[in-house]
């Protein structure tokens, strides 16, 4: 059975490209290009991993994370942040302490994304 992935990002080009790649690797990918609908899916569907952009209009990825933390549901999800926003090592560590699984920088190396989805640690 293929892993179910929820991909929330407002950039249609990025979601199209990455979701095609993931489908070729036999993942079942649901793409949502607005954060409000994405937030609803996180709470009402079960996914093996959630790829989440930080900078989106309206509700940001940070807002979604904050909401999950406040509801005590952050640890129920494997959230992989995929962002063009430069985060400091401290910011990344704080997000991981909150329950975010991984933070990847755009443009992402596809192997790094697969490793994050599969739970394979990256050597740094």
Jmol script that loads the backbone (N, CA, C; Angstrom):
load data "model"
ATOM      1  N   UNK A   1       0.857  -1.183   0.000  1.00  0.00           N
ATOM      2  CA  UNK A   1       0.000   0.000   0.000  1.00  0.00           C
ATOM      3  C   UNK A   1       0.899   1.242   0.000  1.00  0.00           C
ATOM      4  N   UNK A   2       0.593   2.192  -0.857  1.00  0.00           N
ATOM      5  CA  UNK A   2       1.420   3.396  -0.946  1.00  0.00           C
ATOM      6  C   UNK A   2       1.088   4.374   0.178  1.00  0.00           C
ATOM      7  N   UNK A   3       2.086   5.120   0.562  1.00  0.00           N
ATOM      8  CA  UNK A   3       1.891   6.112   1.622  1.00  0.00           C
ATOM      9  C   UNK A   3       1.064   7.273   1.109  1.00  0.00           C
ATOM     10  N   UNK A   4       0.180   7.759   1.996  1.00  0.00           N
ATOM     11  CA  UNK A   4      -0.670   8.909   1.671  1.00  0.00           C
ATOM     12  C   UNK A   4       0.026  10.184   2.113  1.00  0.00           C
ATOM     13  N   UNK A   5       0.170  11.106   1.175  1.00  0.00           N
ATOM     14  CA  UNK A   5       0.849  12.369   1.415  1.00  0.00           C
ATOM     15  C   UNK A   5      -0.125  13.513   1.156  1.00  0.00           C
ATOM     16  N   UNK A   6      -0.177  14.466   2.078  1.00  0.00           N
ATOM     17  CA  UNK A   6      -0.926  15.704   1.872  1.00  0.00           C
ATOM     18  C   UNK A   6       0.103  16.794   1.604  1.00  0.00           C
ATOM     19  N   UNK A   7      -0.049  17.498   0.505  1.00  0.00           N
ATOM     20  CA  UNK A   7       0.892  18.541   0.106  1.00  0.00           C
ATOM     21  C   UNK A   7       0.135  19.856   0.053  1.00  0.00           C
ATOM     22  N   UNK A   8       0.460  20.765   0.985  1.00  0.00           N
ATOM     23  CA  UNK A   8      -0.210  22.065   1.082  1.00  0.00           C
ATOM     24  C   UNK A   8       0.789  23.161   0.724  1.00  0.00           C
ATOM     25  N   UNK A   9       0.552  23.822  -0.398  1.00  0.00           N
ATOM     26  CA  UNK A   9       1.417  24.909  -0.868  1.00  0.00           C
ATOM     27  C   UNK A   9       0.602  25.727  -1.863  1.00  0.00           C
ATOM     28  N   UNK A  10       0.711  27.050  -1.769  1.00  0.00           N
ATOM     29  CA  UNK A  10      -0.068  27.904  -2.664  1.00  0.00           C
ATOM     30  C   UNK A  10       0.557  28.051  -4.043  1.00  0.00           C
ATOM     31  N   UNK A  11       1.772  27.550  -4.259  1.00  0.00           N
ATOM     32  CA  UNK A  11       2.452  27.671  -5.542  1.00  0.00           C
ATOM     33  C   UNK A  11       2.099  26.466  -6.419  1.00  0.00           C
ATOM     34  N   UNK A  12       1.292  26.715  -7.450  1.00  0.00           N
ATOM     35  CA  UNK A  12       0.804  25.641  -8.317  1.00  0.00           C
ATOM     36  C   UNK A  12       1.928  24.936  -9.059  1.00  0.00           C
ATOM     37  N   UNK A  13       2.944  25.676  -9.472  1.00  0.00           N
ATOM     38  CA  UNK A  13       4.061  25.056 -10.188  1.00  0.00           C
ATOM     39  C   UNK A  13       4.805  24.074  -9.300  1.00  0.00           C
ATOM     40  N   UNK A  14       5.056  24.477  -8.077  1.00  0.00           N
ATOM     41  CA  UNK A  14       5.778  23.606  -7.148  1.00  0.00           C
ATOM     42  C   UNK A  14       4.955  22.363  -6.819  1.00  0.00           C
ATOM     43  N   UNK A  15       3.681  22.541  -6.517  1.00  0.00           N
ATOM     44  CA  UNK A  15       2.865  21.374  -6.175  1.00  0.00           C
ATOM     45  C   UNK A  15       2.726  20.434  -7.372  1.00  0.00           C
ATOM     46  N   UNK A  16       2.614  20.988  -8.566  1.00  0.00           N
ATOM     47  CA  UNK A  16       2.499  20.151  -9.757  1.00  0.00           C
ATOM     48  C   UNK A  16       3.767  19.329  -9.975  1.00  0.00           C
ATOM     49  N   UNK A  17       4.898  19.983  -9.922  1.00  0.00           N
ATOM     50  CA  UNK A  17       6.175  19.301 -10.150  1.00  0.00           C
ATOM     51  C   UNK A  17       6.460  18.226  -9.102  1.00  0.00           C
ATOM     52  N   UNK A  18       6.381  18.614  -7.847  1.00  0.00           N
ATOM     53  CA  UNK A  18       6.731  17.679  -6.776  1.00  0.00           C
ATOM     54  C   UNK A  18       5.713  16.546  -6.678  1.00  0.00           C
ATOM     55  N   UNK A  19       4.433  16.862  -6.845  1.00  0.00           N
ATOM     56  CA  UNK A  19       3.433  15.792  -6.754  1.00  0.00           C
ATOM     57  C   UNK A  19       3.602  14.783  -7.895  1.00  0.00           C
ATOM     58  N   UNK A  20       3.972  15.236  -9.095  1.00  0.00           N
ATOM     59  CA  UNK A  20       4.228  14.306 -10.206  1.00  0.00           C
ATOM     60  C   UNK A  20       5.391  13.382  -9.855  1.00  0.00           C
ATOM     61  N   UNK A  21       6.451  13.953  -9.304  1.00  0.00           N
ATOM     62  CA  UNK A  21       7.610  13.158  -8.905  1.00  0.00           C
ATOM     63  C   UNK A  21       7.205  12.123  -7.855  1.00  0.00           C
ATOM     64  N   UNK A  22       6.465  12.558  -6.831  1.00  0.00           N
ATOM     65  CA  UNK A  22       6.066  11.637  -5.766  1.00  0.00           C
ATOM     66  C   UNK A  22       5.147  10.535  -6.288  1.00  0.00           C
ATOM     67  N   UNK A  23       4.263  10.865  -7.204  1.00  0.00           N
ATOM     68  CA  UNK A  23       3.374   9.845  -7.781  1.00  0.00           C
ATOM     69  C   UNK A  23       4.176   8.823  -8.583  1.00  0.00           C
ATOM     70  N   UNK A  24       5.219   9.290  -9.279  1.00  0.00           N
ATOM     71  CA  UNK A  24       6.100   8.366 -10.001  1.00  0.00           C
ATOM     72  C   UNK A  24       6.811   7.422  -9.038  1.00  0.00           C
ATOM     73  N   UNK A  25       6.996   7.859  -7.805  1.00  0.00           N
ATOM     74  CA  UNK A  25       7.615   7.034  -6.763  1.00  0.00           C
ATOM     75  C   UNK A  25       6.563   6.242  -5.988  1.00  0.00           C
ATOM     76  N   UNK A  26       5.337   6.213  -6.524  1.00  0.00           N
ATOM     77  CA  UNK A  26       4.222   5.417  -5.973  1.00  0.00           C
ATOM     78  C   UNK A  26       3.644   5.919  -4.659  1.00  0.00           C
ATOM     79  N   UNK A  27       3.701   7.229  -4.436  1.00  0.00           N
ATOM     80  CA  UNK A  27       3.004   7.812  -3.295  1.00  0.00           C
ATOM     81  C   UNK A  27       1.620   8.268  -3.743  1.00  0.00           C
ATOM     82  N   UNK A  28       0.677   8.185  -2.837  1.00  0.00           N
ATOM     83  CA  UNK A  28      -0.681   8.676  -3.073  1.00  0.00           C
ATOM     84  C   UNK A  28      -0.710  10.113  -2.555  1.00  0.00           C
ATOM     85  N   UNK A  29      -0.705  11.085  -3.470  1.00  0.00           N
ATOM     86  CA  UNK A  29      -0.539  12.496  -3.105  1.00  0.00           C
ATOM     87  C   UNK A  29      -1.840  13.266  -3.293  1.00  0.00           C
ATOM     88  N   UNK A  30      -2.244  13.959  -2.234  1.00  0.00           N
ATOM     89  CA  UNK A  30      -3.347  14.914  -2.305  1.00  0.00           C
ATOM     90  C   UNK A  30      -2.735  16.309  -2.250  1.00  0.00           C
ATOM     91  N   UNK A  31      -3.021  17.112  -3.273  1.00  0.00           N
ATOM     92  CA  UNK A  31      -2.482  18.473  -3.344  1.00  0.00           C
ATOM     93  C   UNK A  31      -3.586  19.459  -3.011  1.00  0.00           C
ATOM     94  N   UNK A  32      -3.275  20.385  -2.122  1.00  0.00           N
ATOM     95  CA  UNK A  32      -4.205  21.452  -1.784  1.00  0.00           C
ATOM     96  C   UNK A  32      -3.435  22.761  -1.870  1.00  0.00           C
ATOM     97  N   UNK A  33      -3.977  23.688  -2.648  1.00  0.00           N
ATOM     98  CA  UNK A  33      -3.274  24.945  -2.906  1.00  0.00           C
ATOM     99  C   UNK A  33      -3.784  26.123  -2.085  1.00  0.00           C
ATOM    100  N   UNK A  34      -4.583  25.853  -1.066  1.00  0.00           N
ATOM    101  CA  UNK A  34      -4.935  26.927  -0.141  1.00  0.00           C
ATOM    102  C   UNK A  34      -4.896  26.384   1.278  1.00  0.00           C
ATOM    103  N   UNK A  35      -4.382  27.189   2.162  1.00  0.00           N
ATOM    104  CA  UNK A  35      -4.089  26.733   3.516  1.00  0.00           C
ATOM    105  C   UNK A  35      -5.339  26.448   4.348  1.00  0.00           C
ATOM    106  N   UNK A  36      -6.420  27.157   4.099  1.00  0.00           N
ATOM    107  CA  UNK A  36      -7.636  26.923   4.880  1.00  0.00           C
ATOM    108  C   UNK A  36      -8.180  25.520   4.609  1.00  0.00           C
ATOM    109  N   UNK A  37      -8.275  25.146   3.355  1.00  0.00           N
ATOM    110  CA  UNK A  37      -8.731  23.802   3.000  1.00  0.00           C
ATOM    111  C   UNK A  37      -7.730  22.764   3.494  1.00  0.00           C
ATOM    112  N   UNK A  38      -6.436  23.081   3.367  1.00  0.00           N
ATOM    113  CA  UNK A  38      -5.397  22.167   3.834  1.00  0.00           C
ATOM    114  C   UNK A  38      -5.493  21.904   5.321  1.00  0.00           C
ATOM    115  N   UNK A  39      -5.729  22.950   6.080  1.00  0.00           N
ATOM    116  CA  UNK A  39      -5.876  22.825   7.526  1.00  0.00           C
ATOM    117  C   UNK A  39      -7.047  21.906   7.869  1.00  0.00           C
ATOM    118  N   UNK A  40      -8.138  22.046   7.137  1.00  0.00           N
ATOM    119  CA  UNK A  40      -9.313  21.185   7.332  1.00  0.00           C
ATOM    120  C   UNK A  40      -8.956  19.722   7.069  1.00  0.00           C
ATOM    121  N   UNK A  41      -8.214  19.465   5.990  1.00  0.00           N
ATOM    122  CA  UNK A  41      -7.819  18.097   5.655  1.00  0.00           C
ATOM    123  C   UNK A  41      -6.929  17.479   6.733  1.00  0.00           C
ATOM    124  N   UNK A  42      -6.023  18.281   7.281  1.00  0.00           N
ATOM    125  CA  UNK A  42      -5.137  17.771   8.334  1.00  0.00           C
ATOM    126  C   UNK A  42      -5.957  17.239   9.503  1.00  0.00           C
ATOM    127  N   UNK A  43      -7.005  17.951   9.855  1.00  0.00           N
ATOM    128  CA  UNK A  43      -7.804  17.571  11.018  1.00  0.00           C
ATOM    129  C   UNK A  43      -8.805  16.456  10.743  1.00  0.00           C
ATOM    130  N   UNK A  44      -9.155  16.269   9.458  1.00  0.00           N
ATOM    131  CA  UNK A  44     -10.237  15.334   9.147  1.00  0.00           C
ATOM    132  C   UNK A  44      -9.844  14.131   8.310  1.00  0.00           C
ATOM    133  N   UNK A  45      -8.589  14.032   7.922  1.00  0.00           N
ATOM    134  CA  UNK A  45      -8.120  12.901   7.130  1.00  0.00           C
ATOM    135  C   UNK A  45      -6.843  12.357   7.765  1.00  0.00           C
ATOM    136  N   UNK A  46      -6.482  11.145   7.442  1.00  0.00           N
ATOM    137  CA  UNK A  46      -5.251  10.542   7.956  1.00  0.00           C
ATOM    138  C   UNK A  46      -4.240  10.438   6.808  1.00  0.00           C
ATOM    139  N   UNK A  47      -3.057  10.994   7.040  1.00  0.00           N
ATOM    140  CA  UNK A  47      -1.976  10.955   6.055  1.00  0.00           C
ATOM    141  C   UNK A  47      -0.712  10.424   6.727  1.00  0.00           C
ATOM    142  N   UNK A  48       0.131   9.789   5.934  1.00  0.00           N
ATOM    143  CA  UNK A  48       1.410   9.303   6.447  1.00  0.00           C
ATOM    144  C   UNK A  48       2.410  10.444   6.618  1.00  0.00           C
ATOM    145  N   UNK A  49       2.275  11.485   5.799  1.00  0.00           N
ATOM    146  CA  UNK A  49       3.129  12.669   5.914  1.00  0.00           C
ATOM    147  C   UNK A  49       2.399  13.866   5.327  1.00  0.00           C
ATOM    148  N   UNK A  50       2.721  15.032   5.878  1.00  0.00           N
ATOM    149  CA  UNK A  50       2.151  16.289   5.392  1.00  0.00           C
ATOM    150  C   UNK A  50       3.308  17.197   5.007  1.00  0.00           C
ATOM    151  N   UNK A  51       3.338  17.582   3.742  1.00  0.00           N
ATOM    152  CA  UNK A  51       4.336  18.542   3.263  1.00  0.00           C
ATOM    153  C   UNK A  51       3.657  19.902   3.313  1.00  0.00           C
ATOM    154  N   UNK A  52       4.238  20.823   4.054  1.00  0.00           N
ATOM    155  CA  UNK A  52       3.578  22.099   4.357  1.00  0.00           C
ATOM    156  C   UNK A  52       4.483  23.275   4.046  1.00  0.00           C
ATOM    157  N   UNK A  53       3.982  24.201   3.235  1.00  0.00           N
ATOM    158  CA  UNK A  53       4.684  25.455   2.977  1.00  0.00           C
ATOM    159  C   UNK A  53       4.461  26.387   4.167  1.00  0.00           C
ATOM    160  N   UNK A  54       5.427  27.250   4.423  1.00  0.00           N
ATOM    161  CA  UNK A  54       5.285  28.209   5.518  1.00  0.00           C
ATOM    162  C   UNK A  54       4.565  29.469   5.060  1.00  0.00           C
ATOM    163  N   UNK A  55       5.021  30.041   3.939  1.00  0.00           N
ATOM    164  CA  UNK A  55       4.496  31.337   3.485  1.00  0.00           C
ATOM    165  C   UNK A  55       3.345  31.149   2.512  1.00  0.00           C
ATOM    166  N   UNK A  56       2.135  31.321   3.034  1.00  0.00           N
ATOM    167  CA  UNK A  56       0.939  31.258   2.208  1.00  0.00           C
ATOM    168  C   UNK A  56       0.018  32.400   2.617  1.00  0.00           C
ATOM    169  N   UNK A  57      -0.768  32.903   1.670  1.00  0.00           N
ATOM    170  CA  UNK A  57      -1.695  33.981   2.026  1.00  0.00           C
ATOM    171  C   UNK A  57      -2.788  33.480   2.964  1.00  0.00           C
ATOM    172  N   UNK A  58      -3.257  34.366   3.808  1.00  0.00           N
ATOM    173  CA  UNK A  58      -4.308  33.991   4.758  1.00  0.00           C
ATOM    174  C   UNK A  58      -3.706  33.259   5.931  1.00  0.00           C
ATOM    175  N   UNK A  59      -3.887  31.965   5.965  1.00  0.00           N
ATOM    176  CA  UNK A  59      -3.367  31.127   7.038  1.00  0.00           C
ATOM    177  C   UNK A  59      -1.991  30.616   6.605  1.00  0.00           C
ATOM    178  N   UNK A  60      -0.966  30.948   7.377  1.00  0.00           N
ATOM    179  CA  UNK A  60       0.387  30.502   7.027  1.00  0.00           C
ATOM    180  C   UNK A  60       0.634  29.096   7.580  1.00  0.00           C
ATOM    181  N   UNK A  61       1.717  28.498   7.143  1.00  0.00           N
ATOM    182  CA  UNK A  61       2.123  27.214   7.694  1.00  0.00           C
ATOM    183  C   UNK A  61       2.382  27.310   9.185  1.00  0.00           C
ATOM    184  N   UNK A  62       2.950  28.459   9.614  1.00  0.00           N
ATOM    185  CA  UNK A  62       3.162  28.678  11.049  1.00  0.00           C
ATOM    186  C   UNK A  62       1.836  28.686  11.801  1.00  0.00           C
ATOM    187  N   UNK A  63       0.798  29.305  11.192  1.00  0.00           N
ATOM    188  CA  UNK A  63      -0.526  29.332  11.819  1.00  0.00           C
ATOM    189  C   UNK A  63      -1.084  27.916  11.984  1.00  0.00           C
ATOM    190  N   UNK A  64      -0.892  27.082  10.952  1.00  0.00           N
ATOM    191  CA  UNK A  64      -1.376  25.699  11.013  1.00  0.00           C
ATOM    192  C   UNK A  64      -0.650  24.942  12.122  1.00  0.00           C
ATOM    193  N   UNK A  65       0.669  25.116  12.189  1.00  0.00           N
ATOM    194  CA  UNK A  65       1.449  24.455  13.238  1.00  0.00           C
ATOM    195  C   UNK A  65       0.996  24.925  14.612  1.00  0.00           C
ATOM    196  N   UNK A  66       0.835  26.234  14.763  1.00  0.00           N
ATOM    197  CA  UNK A  66       0.395  26.800  16.043  1.00  0.00           C
ATOM    198  C   UNK A  66      -0.960  26.228  16.454  1.00  0.00           C
ATOM    199  N   UNK A  67      -1.875  26.125  15.504  1.00  0.00           N
ATOM    200  CA  UNK A  67      -3.197  25.572  15.783  1.00  0.00           C
ATOM    201  C   UNK A  67      -3.104  24.113  16.230  1.00  0.00           C
ATOM    202  N   UNK A  68      -2.272  23.327  15.556  1.00  0.00           N
ATOM    203  CA  UNK A  68      -2.108  21.922  15.929  1.00  0.00           C
ATOM    204  C   UNK A  68      -1.482  21.792  17.315  1.00  0.00           C
ATOM    205  N   UNK A  69      -0.526  22.664  17.634  1.00  0.00           N
ATOM    206  CA  UNK A  69       0.102  22.649  18.955  1.00  0.00           C
ATOM    207  C   UNK A  69      -0.950  22.955  20.021  1.00  0.00           C
ATOM    208  N   UNK A  70      -1.742  24.004  19.794  1.00  0.00           N
ATOM    209  CA  UNK A  70      -2.758  24.403  20.776  1.00  0.00           C
ATOM    210  C   UNK A  70      -3.813  23.323  20.987  1.00  0.00           C
ATOM    211  N   UNK A  71      -4.102  22.546  19.933  1.00  0.00           N
ATOM    212  CA  UNK A  71      -5.085  21.467  20.040  1.00  0.00           C
ATOM    213  C   UNK A  71      -4.472  20.169  20.565  1.00  0.00           C
ATOM    214  N   UNK A  72      -3.151  20.171  20.753  1.00  0.00           N
ATOM    215  CA  UNK A  72      -2.467  18.971  21.209  1.00  0.00           C
ATOM    216  C   UNK A  72      -2.388  17.887  20.149  1.00  0.00           C
ATOM    217  N   UNK A  73      -2.441  18.294  18.874  1.00  0.00           N
ATOM    218  CA  UNK A  73      -2.473  17.312  17.783  1.00  0.00           C
ATOM    219  C   UNK A  73      -1.230  17.337  16.897  1.00  0.00           C
ATOM    220  N   UNK A  74      -0.257  18.146  17.224  1.00  0.00           N
ATOM    221  CA  UNK A  74       0.925  18.274  16.367  1.00  0.00           C
ATOM    222  C   UNK A  74       1.668  16.943  16.246  1.00  0.00           C
ATOM    223  N   UNK A  75       1.764  16.205  17.343  1.00  0.00           N
ATOM    224  CA  UNK A  75       2.522  14.942  17.338  1.00  0.00           C
ATOM    225  C   UNK A  75       1.761  13.819  16.622  1.00  0.00           C
ATOM    226  N   UNK A  76       0.495  14.064  16.282  1.00  0.00           N
ATOM    227  CA  UNK A  76      -0.290  13.075  15.534  1.00  0.00           C
ATOM    228  C   UNK A  76       0.066  13.063  14.054  1.00  0.00           C
ATOM    229  N   UNK A  77       0.867  14.028  13.619  1.00  0.00           N
ATOM    230  CA  UNK A  77       1.149  14.209  12.198  1.00  0.00           C
ATOM    231  C   UNK A  77       2.645  14.299  11.945  1.00  0.00           C
ATOM    232  N   UNK A  78       3.065  13.741  10.817  1.00  0.00           N
ATOM    233  CA  UNK A  78       4.457  13.864  10.376  1.00  0.00           C
ATOM    234  C   UNK A  78       4.503  15.057   9.421  1.00  0.00           C
ATOM    235  N   UNK A  79       4.841  16.221   9.971  1.00  0.00           N
ATOM    236  CA  UNK A  79       4.847  17.449   9.179  1.00  0.00           C
ATOM    237  C   UNK A  79       6.254  17.744   8.689  1.00  0.00           C
ATOM    238  N   UNK A  80       6.357  17.875   7.373  1.00  0.00           N
ATOM    239  CA  UNK A  80       7.611  18.225   6.730  1.00  0.00           C
ATOM    240  C   UNK A  80       7.430  19.627   6.160  1.00  0.00           C
ATOM    241  N   UNK A  81       8.122  20.590   6.758  1.00  0.00           N
ATOM    242  CA  UNK A  81       8.036  21.955   6.239  1.00  0.00           C
ATOM    243  C   UNK A  81       8.895  22.061   4.995  1.00  0.00           C
ATOM    244  N   UNK A  82       8.334  22.649   3.962  1.00  0.00           N
ATOM    245  CA  UNK A  82       9.038  22.884   2.712  1.00  0.00           C
ATOM    246  C   UNK A  82       8.905  24.371   2.445  1.00  0.00           C
ATOM    247  N   UNK A  83      10.017  25.102   2.540  1.00  0.00           N
ATOM    248  CA  UNK A  83       9.903  26.549   2.529  1.00  0.00           C
ATOM    249  C   UNK A  83      11.052  27.229   1.798  1.00  0.00           C
ATOM    250  N   UNK A  84      10.769  28.400   1.280  1.00  0.00           N
ATOM    251  CA  UNK A  84      11.803  29.256   0.700  1.00  0.00           C
ATOM    252  C   UNK A  84      12.306  30.248   1.743  1.00  0.00           C
ATOM    253  N   UNK A  85      11.656  30.277   2.906  1.00  0.00           N
ATOM    254  CA  UNK A  85      12.034  31.175   3.989  1.00  0.00           C
ATOM    255  C   UNK A  85      13.275  30.615   4.681  1.00  0.00           C
ATOM    256  N   UNK A  86      14.326  31.435   4.765  1.00  0.00           N
ATOM    257  CA  UNK A  86      15.537  31.022   5.484  1.00  0.00           C
ATOM    258  C   UNK A  86      15.223  30.962   6.973  1.00  0.00           C
ATOM    259  N   UNK A  87      15.363  29.802   7.545  1.00  0.00           N
ATOM    260  CA  UNK A  87      15.146  29.642   8.975  1.00  0.00           C
ATOM    261  C   UNK A  87      16.495  29.424   9.645  1.00  0.00           C
ATOM    262  N   UNK A  88      16.656  30.031  10.802  1.00  0.00           N
ATOM    263  CA  UNK A  88      17.889  29.818  11.554  1.00  0.00           C
ATOM    264  C   UNK A  88      17.861  28.416  12.159  1.00  0.00           C
ATOM    265  N   UNK A  89      19.025  27.936  12.534  1.00  0.00           N
ATOM    266  CA  UNK A  89      19.105  26.624  13.193  1.00  0.00           C
ATOM    267  C   UNK A  89      18.250  26.623  14.462  1.00  0.00           C
ATOM    268  N   UNK A  90      18.245  27.756  15.152  1.00  0.00           N
ATOM    269  CA  UNK A  90      17.428  27.892  16.367  1.00  0.00           C
ATOM    270  C   UNK A  90      15.937  27.767  16.044  1.00  0.00           C
ATOM    271  N   UNK A  91      15.486  28.464  14.964  1.00  0.00           N
ATOM    272  CA  UNK A  91      14.082  28.381  14.551  1.00  0.00           C
ATOM    273  C   UNK A  91      13.699  26.941  14.208  1.00  0.00           C
ATOM    274  N   UNK A  92      14.583  26.273  13.471  1.00  0.00           N
ATOM    275  CA  UNK A  92      14.324  24.881  13.079  1.00  0.00           C
ATOM    276  C   UNK A  92      14.226  23.999  14.319  1.00  0.00           C
ATOM    277  N   UNK A  93      15.170  24.172  15.239  1.00  0.00           N
ATOM    278  CA  UNK A  93      15.143  23.369  16.474  1.00  0.00           C
ATOM    279  C   UNK A  93      13.872  23.613  17.271  1.00  0.00           C
ATOM    280  N   UNK A  94      13.413  24.867  17.326  1.00  0.00           N
ATOM    281  CA  UNK A  94      12.171  25.180  18.040  1.00  0.00           C
ATOM    282  C   UNK A  94      10.973  24.503  17.380  1.00  0.00           C
ATOM    283  N   UNK A  95      10.942  24.514  16.041  1.00  0.00           N
ATOM    284  CA  UNK A  95       9.846  23.863  15.322  1.00  0.00           C
ATOM    285  C   UNK A  95       9.857  22.358  15.569  1.00  0.00           C
ATOM    286  N   UNK A  96      11.035  21.765  15.571  1.00  0.00           N
ATOM    287  CA  UNK A  96      11.149  20.328  15.815  1.00  0.00           C
ATOM    288  C   UNK A  96      10.733  20.007  17.254  1.00  0.00           C
ATOM    289  N   UNK A  97      11.110  20.864  18.198  1.00  0.00           N
ATOM    290  CA  UNK A  97      10.681  20.664  19.591  1.00  0.00           C
ATOM    291  C   UNK A  97       9.162  20.741  19.717  1.00  0.00           C
ATOM    292  N   UNK A  98       8.523  21.575  18.888  1.00  0.00           N
ATOM    293  CA  UNK A  98       7.062  21.669  18.904  1.00  0.00           C
ATOM    294  C   UNK A  98       6.404  20.408  18.349  1.00  0.00           C
ATOM    295  N   UNK A  99       7.136  19.702  17.472  1.00  0.00           N
ATOM    296  CA  UNK A  99       6.574  18.484  16.896  1.00  0.00           C
ATOM    297  C   UNK A  99       6.664  18.388  15.389  1.00  0.00           C
ATOM    298  N   UNK A 100       7.238  19.401  14.733  1.00  0.00           N
ATOM    299  CA  UNK A 100       7.454  19.328  13.290  1.00  0.00           C
ATOM    300  C   UNK A 100       8.528  18.269  13.051  1.00  0.00           C
ATOM    301  N   UNK A 101       8.324  17.419  12.053  1.00  0.00           N
ATOM    302  CA  UNK A 101       9.253  16.323  11.804  1.00  0.00           C
ATOM    303  C   UNK A 101      10.546  16.781  11.130  1.00  0.00           C
ATOM    304  N   UNK A 102      10.412  17.638  10.106  1.00  0.00           N
ATOM    305  CA  UNK A 102      11.584  18.032   9.322  1.00  0.00           C
ATOM    306  C   UNK A 102      11.330  19.384   8.660  1.00  0.00           C
ATOM    307  N   UNK A 103      12.410  20.117   8.388  1.00  0.00           N
ATOM    308  CA  UNK A 103      12.335  21.396   7.672  1.00  0.00           C
ATOM    309  C   UNK A 103      13.263  21.316   6.469  1.00  0.00           C
ATOM    310  N   UNK A 104      12.713  21.489   5.275  1.00  0.00           N
ATOM    311  CA  UNK A 104      13.494  21.433   4.045  1.00  0.00           C
ATOM    312  C   UNK A 104      13.374  22.758   3.308  1.00  0.00           C
ATOM    313  N   UNK A 105      14.457  23.177   2.700  1.00  0.00           N
ATOM    314  CA  UNK A 105      14.507  24.451   2.002  1.00  0.00           C
ATOM    315  C   UNK A 105      14.252  24.266   0.503  1.00  0.00           C
ATOM    316  N   UNK A 106      13.417  25.139  -0.063  1.00  0.00           N
ATOM    317  CA  UNK A 106      13.195  25.157  -1.511  1.00  0.00           C
ATOM    318  C   UNK A 106      14.385  25.851  -2.167  1.00  0.00           C
ATOM    319  N   UNK A 107      14.805  25.433  -3.335  1.00  0.00           N
ATOM    320  CA  UNK A 107      14.361  24.232  -4.042  1.00  0.00           C
ATOM    321  C   UNK A 107      14.881  22.991  -3.328  1.00  0.00           C
ATOM    322  N   UNK A 108      14.007  22.035  -3.163  1.00  0.00           N
ATOM    323  CA  UNK A 108      14.332  20.848  -2.379  1.00  0.00           C
ATOM    324  C   UNK A 108      14.996  19.791  -3.264  1.00  0.00           C
ATOM    325  N   UNK A 109      15.963  19.110  -2.688  1.00  0.00           N
ATOM    326  CA  UNK A 109      16.513  17.930  -3.356  1.00  0.00           C
ATOM    327  C   UNK A 109      15.498  16.820  -3.150  1.00  0.00           C
ATOM    328  N   UNK A 110      15.096  16.191  -4.227  1.00  0.00           N
ATOM    329  CA  UNK A 110      14.032  15.191  -4.147  1.00  0.00           C
ATOM    330  C   UNK A 110      14.401  14.029  -3.231  1.00  0.00           C
ATOM    331  N   UNK A 111      15.668  13.619  -3.218  1.00  0.00           N
ATOM    332  CA  UNK A 111      16.060  12.536  -2.307  1.00  0.00           C
ATOM    333  C   UNK A 111      15.860  12.947  -0.854  1.00  0.00           C
ATOM    334  N   UNK A 112      16.138  14.200  -0.530  1.00  0.00           N
ATOM    335  CA  UNK A 112      15.934  14.686   0.839  1.00  0.00           C
ATOM    336  C   UNK A 112      14.456  14.611   1.216  1.00  0.00           C
ATOM    337  N   UNK A 113      13.589  14.935   0.284  1.00  0.00           N
ATOM    338  CA  UNK A 113      12.153  14.866   0.536  1.00  0.00           C
ATOM    339  C   UNK A 113      11.712  13.416   0.755  1.00  0.00           C
ATOM    340  N   UNK A 114      12.183  12.518  -0.092  1.00  0.00           N
ATOM    341  CA  UNK A 114      11.853  11.097   0.064  1.00  0.00           C
ATOM    342  C   UNK A 114      12.360  10.582   1.410  1.00  0.00           C
ATOM    343  N   UNK A 115      13.591  10.953   1.768  1.00  0.00           N
ATOM    344  CA  UNK A 115      14.144  10.523   3.058  1.00  0.00           C
ATOM    345  C   UNK A 115      13.276  11.018   4.210  1.00  0.00           C
ATOM    346  N   UNK A 116      12.817  12.259   4.128  1.00  0.00           N
ATOM    347  CA  UNK A 116      11.966  12.803   5.191  1.00  0.00           C
ATOM    348  C   UNK A 116      10.645  12.035   5.259  1.00  0.00           C
ATOM    349  N   UNK A 117      10.046  11.771   4.113  1.00  0.00           N
ATOM    350  CA  UNK A 117       8.777  11.026   4.084  1.00  0.00           C
ATOM    351  C   UNK A 117       8.964   9.633   4.679  1.00  0.00           C
ATOM    352  N   UNK A 118      10.069   8.997   4.334  1.00  0.00           N
ATOM    353  CA  UNK A 118      10.330   7.625   4.775  1.00  0.00           C
ATOM    354  C   UNK A 118      10.939   7.541   6.177  1.00  0.00           C
ATOM    355  N   UNK A 119      11.297   8.699   6.753  1.00  0.00           N
ATOM    356  CA  UNK A 119      11.873   8.697   8.086  1.00  0.00           C
ATOM    357  C   UNK A 119      13.337   8.289   8.120  1.00  0.00           C
ATOM    358  N   UNK A 120      14.022   8.485   6.995  1.00  0.00           N
ATOM    359  CA  UNK A 120      15.445   8.162   6.929  1.00  0.00           C
ATOM    360  C   UNK A 120      16.226   9.409   7.327  1.00  0.00           C
ATOM    361  N   UNK A 121      17.036   9.338   8.373  1.00  0.00           N
ATOM    362  CA  UNK A 121      17.775  10.528   8.805  1.00  0.00           C
ATOM    363  C   UNK A 121      18.800  10.967   7.771  1.00  0.00           C
ATOM    364  N   UNK A 122      18.917  12.284   7.618  1.00  0.00           N
ATOM    365  CA  UNK A 122      19.929  12.855   6.737  1.00  0.00           C
ATOM    366  C   UNK A 122      21.207  13.063   7.524  1.00  0.00           C
ATOM    367  N   UNK A 123      22.312  12.773   6.911  1.00  0.00           N
ATOM    368  CA  UNK A 123      23.587  13.038   7.546  1.00  0.00           C
ATOM    369  C   UNK A 123      23.935  14.498   7.325  1.00  0.00           C
ATOM    370  N   UNK A 124      24.237  15.217   8.379  1.00  0.00           N
ATOM    371  CA  UNK A 124      24.563  16.644   8.235  1.00  0.00           C
ATOM    372  C   UNK A 124      25.978  16.912   8.665  1.00  0.00           C
TER     373      UNK A 124
END
end "model"
wireframe off; spacefill off
backbone 0.3
color backbone group
